[in-house]
């Protein structure tokens, strides 16, 4: 990576109040998966993609539960 770019990159870690409201209004497939595996990243399908971000899904799950309630699925974990 270009050293000028890498020196000026800042990673943004949003707090709950900075999350987009759109991701806390409905249970998505990814949110349902995360909820069903009790936020166990080792069992997550996204963890196999080797993404370079820190997962915010536990925060999303908490917000979804407060906003729309628990999903109507059985937890497998």
Secondary structure, DSSP 8 states (H G I E B T S, - for coil): --HHHHHH-------GGGS-GGGGSS--HHHHHHHHTTT-GGG-SGGGG--SS---HHHHHHHHHHHH---SS----
